[in-house]
Amino acid sequence: MYLGNQFCAWGNKDSLVKSFSEYPSQSKFLWMESFSSRLFLLLPVLAGTYFISNDLVVVFHLSSWIILRYFLQSFEAIILFSRKFAVSIVTEIIGLILVVFALVVFKNYLSFHDVLFIITISYLIRTIILVVYFGAYFNFGVSFKPNIKNLLPFLPFMMIGFSGVLQQKSDMISVAWLSSKIEIAQYQVFSSFLLFAQAIPALVIGPYVKNLYRLPISTYSKLQRLFTIYGFFVSLASTLFIYIAIKIIYQFDFPSTIYFLGFLNGWFTYFYMFKIFLMFKKQKQKQVMIINAGTIVLNFVFCFVFIQLWGIQGGILAAAITQLFTYFIYKYYLKNNLAIKL
């Protein structure tokens, strides 16, 4: 489902925010062009839901999620560029309250299909709110015919997002392949929390992305240093939160080395965030895509070796080392190819 949503999004968020920054007066046209051009991408993903389950009710809900997520993802670029975070936060809270309320109040009466229905209604309400709020962006005068040409500039961003998902999940895939069922379940819990922690840098930078593309290169260096220091304390707090959550909610524990490696994994993410945006600023999206692909392969190699030696600790160690390698690769590229020290 996650990969299907990533495919349908086709990198539109990052690409559109960059385009909005360069051509603010054309933002509505650019958004509608992206929305309509990507519509035909829904077809193969919707067809794919029929191979996930033999239960037609499940297929119906999965298909509904894909379509509704298409709308929600389409609005992300508008929210980031226009900084309409209040409506986004309220929308998410409403959806969350609905799901939590239904699960808590009716927990003794809900079937699996009922849970899927509740999530579908949550997605539907969130979508309706955003469609009403951003209705001015819809221009049905734009052609709805499939237009591959309009999607080609988005391709590097789509591949970057797609490879980013694989990079984040490669250790989980390796653990699932090489470890026991109990270790897989425990690692799934830990890695899910870790992914939330790694998403914090993007959430912090998100509101200012449009400004980043307009900043001089010298400012990137200062921001990167501050961000790395900030990341140390955020990663420390995140690791403490993960420890408490696993201890209280799941009632099992890991060795301290796993939490330490998790901390490093989260902190190293802050080392190269601004380097990626600087690459985008310099129109080096294809190079970012190639670097991502290389680090995926690297992560799989490390995972294959380390998991067999140290179990799930090896998976987290592999992810941390890959993050550090990613930092050095970007640093080397910027210095040797763009003559930028960052």
N, C-alpha and C positions, 0 to 999 in steps of 0.2 A: 504493500500500500504506500509506504514511504517513497519507494523508488518510483512508483507510478505517479504520485503527486509531483515528485521532482521532475519527471519527464514532461508532464503537462505544464508545469511552471516555465520550463525552457529558459531559465536564467533571467526571466523578465524583470525581477525586482532590482538586481544589481545593475543590469543594463539600462533599465528605464530611469533609475535614480541618476545615473551618469548622464543620460540623454537629457533629462529634465534640467540638470545643472547647466548643460551647454545650451539648451534651447528652451528656456522656461516658458516663452510665449506659445510654444507648440505642445505643451505638456498634455492637454486633453486629447489632441489628435494622435500623438504618439502612443498614449495609453490605449485608446480605442483601437488603433491599428494593431497593437500587440494582442489585445484581448481577442479580436476577431480572427487574427492570423493563426492563433494557437488553438482555436476551437477544434479543428480536425484532429489534433493530437489526443483528444479525449477518446476517440473511437477505439484505437488499439488497446488503451488501458482499460476501458469499459469492457471490451471483449475479453481481456485477460482475467477479469473478476470471475468469469464463468469457470475458469480452471482452478480457482482457489478452493471452491466448495461445491458439493453436489446439492446443498440446501439452497433452494431458490430464494428463500427469505433472506438468508445471509448474503447472497449475491445481490439482491435488491438494495440492502443497506450499504454494502461495500460500494456499489455503483453510485448510490446517492451521496456517499461521503466524497467520492472522487469529484463529482460534479460540483458539490457545494464547496469543497476545498479549492476548486478551480477559481471560483468567485473570490473566496477569502484571500487566496494567494495573489490574485490580480490586484487587490486593493493595497497590498503591502507597500508597493512603490509609492503610491499616493500618500499613504500615512507617513512614511519616512520623509518624503520630500516636503510635504506641507506641515509636518510635525503635528498631525492630528492624533496625538497619542491618547488624549482623553477619551475620544470615542472608541478607540481600539481597546483601551483598558476596560471601559464600561461594558463593551460588547463581550469581551472575554470573561469578565466577572459574572455577567448574566448567564452565559452559557455554563460556566462552572457551577454556579449556585443551583441551576436547574438540575444538572447531573447529580451533584452531591445530595441535594434534597430528595430526589427520587430514589437514589440508591439507599439512603439512610432510612427514609420513612417506609419504603415498600420492600426492604431487603429480604423479608421472609416470603414474599409473594412473587418475586421477579424470576422469570425464566431467562435463558440466554438471549432469546429473541427480544424479550422486553428490554434488556440492557442495550441491545443494538438499536432498538427503536428510540430509547431515551437519548442516546448519543446523536442519532440522526436528527431528532427534533432540536437538540442543542445547536448542531451545525446550521440547521435551517433558520432558526431565530437569529443567530449571529449574522448569517448571510443577508437576511431581510433587512436588518438594521443598517448594515454597511451599504447595501444597494440603495436604500432610501436616502441615506446620508450623502452618498457620493453619486447620486443619480445624474447630476449635471455632466458627468464624464461620459455618459453613454450617448453616442451619436450614431443612430441607425442609418445614417447616410453613407457610412463607411462600408465598403464591400465586405461581405462575409465569405467570399470565396477563398479556398485555401491558397495561401501565397507563401511559398517556400522562400522566395526572395526576401520577404520581410523578416523571416526568422533567422537568416544566415548571420546577421550581426550579433544575434543573441547566442549563437552556438557555443562560442568559447565560454560564456558565462554559464550556460547549461552544463557543459562538460566539467567546469570547475565545481559547480554545485554537486553534480553527480559523483565526481571523483572524491569530493569532500565527504559525501555520505559513505562511500566505500572505504575511505581512509579511516573514518570513525568506527566503522563496523568490521574492519578487517581483523582486528584482534578478537572480536566476538565470534566471527566465523571460524577463526583458527581454534579458539577454545572449544567451540561446538564440535569441531572435527577431531580434536585430540584429547579432550578431557571427559571425565565421567559426568553423568546427568546431574549429580548434586553440585559439582563444581561449575557446570554450565549455568545452573539456576542461580547460584551465589554470584557468579561473575556478571550475569545479566542484571542483577540488582545493583551491584557496585558500578558497573559501566553506565547504567542509565542515570544514576546520580552524577557520575563524572561528566557525562555529556551535558547535563544542565549547567554544571560549573564551567565547562568550556564554552558554553553559549553566552556567558556573561560579558566577555569582551565585545562581542558583536552587538549585544544589547546596549552597551555603554556608548559605543561608537555610532550606532545606527542613527540617532537623531542629528548627527553632525556630518553624515557622509557627503551631503551636497556641498558643504563648506570645504571638506578635505580636498576636493578636486580643484578648488580655487586657491589653495594655500601655496606659498612658495616652498621649495624643497627644504630650505633651512629650518622651517618650522616643523617639518616632519621629524627631524632629528631630536628636537626638544620634546615633542609629544611622545616619541617612542621611549625616551628615558623615563619620563614621568609615568607612562603607562606600565612600564616594566616594574617600577617601584610600587605603584598602585596594585598591580597584579599579584605581587607577593602577598600582600595583606588580604586581598580578596580570596586568593587561593587558600590561604591559611584558614580563613573563616569558613570557606566552603568545605574544606576537608573536615573541620570540626563538626560542621552541620551534618556531613555524610556519616561520620562516626556515630553521632547521636541518633540520627534517623535509623540507621541499620541496627543499632543496639536496641532501640525502643520499639520500632515498628516490626522489624523482622526477627529480632531476638536471637541473632547470631553475631559472631565477631570474626574479624580477620586479624592476622598478625600485623604488628605496627609497621612492618616494612611495606605492606600493601597500601596503607594510608599515606605513608611517606612518598611512595612512587606515584600515588594518585595526586598528591600535592604538586609534585614536580610536573606531572602531565598537564595539570591545569595551569600552572605558572608559565611553563614554556610556551603555551599558546599566546601569551602576551608579548613574547619576544619578537614576533614577526607580523603581527596584525597590520601595523602601519606600512610595513614593507610591501604587503600585498596591495594596499590601496595606492601606494606610490607606483607600483607596476601598472595598475589600472590607469592611473593618471598619465603614464607614459605610453599608453596603448599597447601594453605587453600582456594582454589577456591570454594569448596563445601560449606564451612562455609559462604563465601561471598554471595553465592546464597541463603542460608537459611536466612541470615540477611536481604537481599533484599526483600525476600518474606514476612518476618515478618513486615518490614516497610511499605510494600504495604497495608497490612491488617490494620496496625495502621493508615495510612493516610486516608483510606476509613472510618474508625471509626470516626476520628477527623472531616473529611469533613462532614459526615452525621450529626454530632451534631452541628458543628460551622456554617455551611451554613444555617441551619434552624434558627439559632439565629441571625447571622450578614450578611447573604447574601454572595456576592462574596468576601467580606472582610474575612469572615470566611473560605473560600476556601484557600486563600493565607496564613492566619494564621495557618491553618491545615498543609499546606505544609512546612511552616517555622518550626513549632514545630516538625514535622516528621524529618526534616533535623537535628535538634538539638538532637533528640533522636538517630538518626543514628550515630552521632558523639560519644555519650556516650556509645552506644552498642559496637562500634569498640574499644573504649578506654578500656572498661571493659574486652572485650575478649582478647585483646593483653596483658593486665596486668595480668589477672587471668589464661589464658590458655597458653600463650607463655612467660610469665614473662618479657614483654617488656613495658616500660613506654614511651608512645608517645602521 
